[in-house]
Amino acid sequence: MSDPIMDSNDAVGGRPLNIPEYFLLLCLDDEKGKLLLDGPTVGMGIAGATLAELARRGRLHVSRSTVRTIDHPKEVFSTDPNPPVWAQTADLEWPLEQVWDIIHAFTRHRDAEQWINRFSRDTLRDAVAASLVKCGVLEEGESTVLWVFHRTRYREVDHHFEHELAARIRAVLSGEQPADNLTWPLISLMRTTRLLYRLFPDTDREQARSVATTPVGSPSTRESMAEALLATENAVAEALTATTGGASALD
């Protein structure tokens, strides 16, 4: 990604985690701090999660052919009978704000899959990890491979967020409770990246497919979120085709 995602002292505290942050937590081995998936797949997942989060917040309109930035989310949720708390503010935490700024400044139309490929490199992933470090959820460390190569590791120090999320996802997958605008996109992203059955091996595949492909949440934003998630699935499938010569089915 040519556009920098810079560090910031405004990275946060006292707020709910967002979709890309939760997705990265799910992708990390709790003990070793390394990724459970290959880097490019995680990168596309985080990029798709970021577009889905911006759509959820009423800051992006995503269609099959374009991604359009929105300045005032209050207008998006004006007809929503139960508008979410973020309908009243255009504020975005870092690095979501910088991703929005990059899309906003771009003068030509790009579809969601193009943006996912652009943001799928390590820069955005590292920025999301740094945000979780600032929140006190992760700690950054290093490991050495073959006594020469240094790798950054992110170990989870506050397990509350992931444990609570895992319980919610498990309840949705078992049919005990309905999906919402957080569990639905995360289940979709895990299914797309082949992480779902690794973390939840007893999941019924028909139930997972149903949840992943059924948009829920605010009627003002769920279609944009669905388009971002579909674009992520397409990007991952195309990458798999390029590396293996043929994409395998999700289920």
Disulfide bonds with the S-S distance in Angstrom:
none
